[in-house]
Amino acid sequence: MDMINRLVNVISQEAELFESFLELLNRQRQALVDNNLATLRETTEKQREVMVESHLLNDRREKIIGEIKAANLFDGDVTVTRLLEFADRNQAERLMQLKETILSLNNQIVDVRNTNALLLNHSREFIAKTMASLSKINNPEHTYANGTDSRGRRASVVVDRRV
């Protein structure tokens, strides 16, 4: 069936796009670790381009699935399992391979994105601590003061001697 071949082709292109997105996420992770802003900007821009292309492929895939539904009078969702009923052996094998590949790539993408988010959060925390330290330069605390705060109140110290 020609529609199935077109669908396999689009899904194959989506799988390749997922692979390139995963590669970009790995480059982004390395740029975060290396604190390389130029590479970080470049990979972020390429990720945007890949996302645009992904949306276009998604639209094409949805259109082909709509054609398959109309031609075969499908009710409900078109799944890979339902497509296998209309596919020849080679198409069925390729669809199953692509399904497994995309699921695997999706899991890897989620893992790397979570790692990148963690790295970004650590970086933000570090920046916040650095900014707090820098702000104390203009308003230093008196380490060896007489035990009063800036309003003249005596500071309390509590020591827990239970051990």
N, C-alpha and C positions, 0 to 999 in steps of 0.2 A: 504494500500500500504506500503510495507516494506521500501521503500526509504523515505517516509514521516515520518515514525516512527524513522528512523535513523536521519533524519534532526531535528525532534523535540528533540531527545536525545542530539544532538550536541548543538542546540540552548539553551536547558536547562542547559547544562554544561557551556555555555558562560554566561548565566544569573548568575549562581552561581559564576563564576569568576569575573563578574562585582561587585557582592555583596562583595566579598573578597577584591577587589581593592578599593571599597568605604571605607571599614573598615580600610584598610591600609592608605588611605588618611586621614581619621579621626585621626588615631594614629599619622600620620606625623604632622598633625595640632597641636595636643596636645604636641608633642615633640618640635615643633617650639615655642609654647607658653612657655613651661617649659625650653627651651634652653637645651634640653637633646640630646647631640650629638650622644650618643651610640644608643638610640632608633631611632633617625633620620637616622643613617647609616643602621641600621637593617631593618627599614621599606622601605628604598630606595632600598635595595638589594632584599627584598621580592617583591617589585613592579616590579623590572626587571624580576624576575622569573615569575610573573603573566603575564607580557607582552609577554614573550616567549611562555608560555602556550596558551595565547590568539591568538597569530599568528598561532600556530599549529591547534587550534580549527577552526580558520578562514579558513585555508587551507582545513581542512576536510569538513567544511560546503560548501565551494565553489565547492569541488569535488562532493559532493552529489547533489548540485544544478545543476551541469553540467550533472550528470546522469539523473536527473529528466527532464531537458530540452531535452536531447536526446531521452528519452523514450516517452515523450509526444509531441515531435516536437514543442516545444515552440520557438517562435520568440521573440527576445527582452529580457528584464529583467524578472527575476522570482521574483515576489513580494508575500507577504503573501496573498494578495487578490487573486492572480492567483492560488496559492497553495490550497486555500480553495476549488477550483473547483474539486480537485482530492482527497481531504482529507475526511475521514468520520467525523461524528459529534464530536466525542471525540478529534480527531486530530485537527480539526478546532478550537474547544474551547481552546485546549492547545496552539496552535499557536497564537491565539489572546491574551491569557494571557501572554505568553512569550513576545510578541511584546510590550504590555503595560508595562510589568515589565522592559524590557530592555530600553525602552524610558524613563521611570521614573528614573531608575538607572543612565542612561546617563546624565540626567538633574542634578541629585544630584552630580554626579562626577564632572561635569563642575563647579557647584557652589563651591564645596570644593576645587577643584584645583585653582579656582580664589582666594578664601580666602587664601590658602597656598601661592600663588604667592604674594599676598598683604603682608602677614606676612614676607615673604622672602625679599621683597623690603624694608619694614620698618626696618628690621634687617640690611640690607646693608646700608641704610641711617644712622642708628644709629652708625654702625661701621665707616662709613666715617666721621661723625661728631666727634666721639671719636678720630679717627686718626688725624684729623685736630687739635683738642684740644691738643693732645699729641705732635704734631709737633710744637705747639706754645710754649711749655715748653723750647725748645732750642733757640727759636727766639722770646722772649717776646716783645710785643708792649709796648711802654712807655706810660702809661695811663696819667701821669701827665707831659708830655713833654711840651716844649715851643711852640707847635703848628706847628712844622715843620716835614716833613716826613724824611725818612732815607737818602734822597739825599739833605737835607737842604732846601727843598721848604716848603713854608708856606701852611698849610692845610686850606681849606675853609670850612666854616660851613654855611649852609643855614637853615633858620628857616622859616616855613610857619605859619604866624600868622593869616591867614584867618580861621575863625571858624564859 
